[in-house]
Amino acid sequence: MINLQYIDHIVLRVKSLGTMLDFYQDILGCDIERHRDDIGLYQLRAGRCLIDLVPVDKPIGQRGGAAPGAKGRNLDHFCFRVEPFDPELIQAFLTEKKVQYSPAEVRYGADGNGLSIYISDPEGNVIELKGPPSGNH
C-alpha cells in the first residue's frame, strides 16, 4: 500500500521564467531553493512543498510538447493550505499587488470544509489558497 501524506512538489512548464519567478516570489512568498540552468529547472520552496518551474525552451520543458496557452493548460489547479487565513487581509494584499481573485467561499479540501480563494499566475495556472477547516462555515 502507498500512504500519501501531502503534495511534495508540482512541476509547471512556463513560457516566461522571469514573470513566473516574480509572481511566485513576490505574491506567494516562495524562495528559490535550487536551480539548474543547464537543464532548465528552478525549484521554489512553498512551505513544506516545492514548485518546480521549467521553461518550455529548455531540456526538461521541451519534453512536454507545445507550451501552455489559451486552448490548454498543464493542470486544472493546485491548492496551498494557508494559515492563518484572513480573507480580508489576503484580498487586500492581492488587490495591492493587482492580482485578481475570486470571492472567499467555503469549499471542501483534504481536511474538510473551509474558506478558500482562487487566483491565477501570469500564465493562467489556477491556484487555490485554502484556509483551515471551520465548523462556522
C-alpha positions as CSV (number, residue, x, y, z in Angstrom):
1,M,0.0,0.0,0.0
2,I,1.1,3.6,-0.7
3,N,0.4,6.0,2.1
4,L,0.2,9.6,0.7
5,Q,0.8,12.5,3.1
6,Y,0.8,15.8,1.2
7,I,1.9,17.3,-2.1
8,D,5.7,17.1,-2.4
9,H,6.1,19.2,-5.5
10,I,4.4,20.2,-8.7
11,V,6.1,21.0,-12.0
12,L,4.9,23.8,-14.2
13,R,6.1,24.3,-17.8
14,V,6.4,28.0,-18.3
15,K,6.9,30.4,-21.2
16,S,8.2,33.4,-19.3
17,L,10.5,32.3,-16.5
18,G,11.2,35.9,-15.2
19,T,7.5,36.8,-14.9
20,M,6.7,33.5,-13.2
21,L,9.6,33.8,-10.7
22,D,8.4,37.3,-9.9
23,F,4.9,36.1,-9.2
24,Y,5.8,33.1,-7.1
25,Q,8.4,35.1,-5.1
26,D,6.6,38.4,-4.7
27,I,3.0,37.3,-4.5
28,L,3.2,33.9,-2.8
29,G,6.4,34.4,-0.9
30,C,8.3,31.5,-2.3
31,D,12.1,31.4,-2.3
32,I,14.4,29.8,-4.8
33,E,15.9,26.8,-3.1
34,R,17.8,25.3,-6.0
35,H,18.2,25.9,-9.7
36,R,19.9,24.1,-12.6
37,D,20.3,26.5,-15.6
38,D,21.8,23.7,-17.8
39,I,18.6,21.6,-17.8
40,G,16.1,24.4,-17.1
41,L,14.9,23.6,-13.5
42,Y,14.1,26.3,-11.0
43,Q,12.8,25.0,-7.6
44,L,11.0,27.3,-5.2
45,R,10.1,26.5,-1.6
46,A,6.4,26.7,-0.8
47,G,6.0,25.7,2.8
48,R,7.0,22.1,3.0
49,C,6.4,21.6,-0.7
50,L,8.3,22.7,-3.9
51,I,7.1,24.3,-7.1
52,D,9.4,23.5,-10.0
53,L,9.3,25.9,-12.9
54,V,10.7,24.5,-16.2
55,P,10.9,26.8,-19.2
56,V,9.4,25.3,-22.4
57,D,12.5,26.1,-24.3
58,K,15.0,24.2,-22.0
59,P,15.7,20.5,-21.9
60,I,13.1,19.4,-19.3
61,G,10.4,21.7,-20.6
62,Q,10.9,20.6,-24.2
63,R,9.8,17.1,-23.3
64,G,6.2,18.3,-22.7
65,G,5.4,19.4,-26.2
66,A,3.6,22.7,-27.0
67,A,3.6,25.5,-24.5
68,P,0.5,26.0,-22.3
69,G,-1.8,28.6,-23.7
70,A,-5.4,29.8,-24.2
71,K,-6.5,26.4,-25.5
72,G,-5.0,24.3,-22.8
73,R,-3.2,24.2,-19.5
74,N,-0.8,21.8,-17.8
75,L,-3.3,21.2,-15.0
76,D,-6.7,22.4,-13.7
77,H,-5.5,23.9,-10.4
78,F,-3.4,23.2,-7.3
79,C,-4.1,24.2,-3.8
80,F,-2.0,25.6,-1.0
81,R,-3.1,25.5,2.6
82,V,-2.8,29.0,4.1
83,E,-2.7,29.7,7.9
84,P,-3.7,32.0,9.3
85,F,-6.4,32.6,6.8
86,D,-7.9,36.0,7.0
87,P,-9.9,36.6,3.7
88,E,-10.0,40.4,4.1
89,L,-6.2,40.7,4.6
90,I,-5.4,38.3,1.8
91,Q,-7.8,40.1,-0.6
92,A,-6.3,43.5,0.4
93,F,-2.8,42.2,-0.3
94,L,-3.9,40.7,-3.7
95,T,-5.6,44.0,-4.6
96,E,-2.4,45.9,-3.7
97,K,-0.4,43.5,-6.0
98,K,-3.0,43.8,-8.8
99,V,-3.8,40.1,-8.7
100,Q,-7.5,39.2,-9.5
101,Y,-9.1,36.8,-7.1
102,S,-12.4,35.0,-6.5
103,P,-14.7,35.7,-3.6
104,A,-13.8,33.7,-0.5
105,E,-16.2,30.7,-0.4
106,V,-16.5,27.5,1.6
107,R,-15.0,24.6,-0.3
108,Y,-14.1,21.0,0.6
109,G,-10.4,20.1,0.9
110,A,-8.2,17.4,2.4
111,D,-9.1,18.5,6.0
112,G,-12.8,19.3,5.4
113,N,-14.8,22.4,4.6
114,G,-13.1,25.8,4.9
115,L,-12.8,29.1,3.1
116,S,-10.7,29.4,0.0
117,I,-9.8,32.0,-2.7
118,Y,-8.8,31.3,-6.3
119,I,-6.1,33.3,-8.1
120,S,-4.2,32.7,-11.3
121,D,-0.5,33.1,-12.0
122,P,0.7,35.1,-15.0
123,E,0.5,32.1,-17.3
124,G,-3.0,31.1,-16.3
125,N,-2.3,28.3,-13.8
126,V,-5.1,28.4,-11.3
127,I,-4.1,28.4,-7.6
128,E,-6.5,27.8,-4.7
129,L,-5.5,29.4,-1.4
130,K,-7.2,27.3,1.3
131,G,-7.8,28.1,4.9
132,P,-8.2,25.5,7.7
133,P,-11.5,23.7,8.2
134,S,-14.1,25.6,10.1
135,G,-17.2,24.5,11.9
136,N,-18.6,28.0,11.4
137,H,-18.8,27.9,7.6
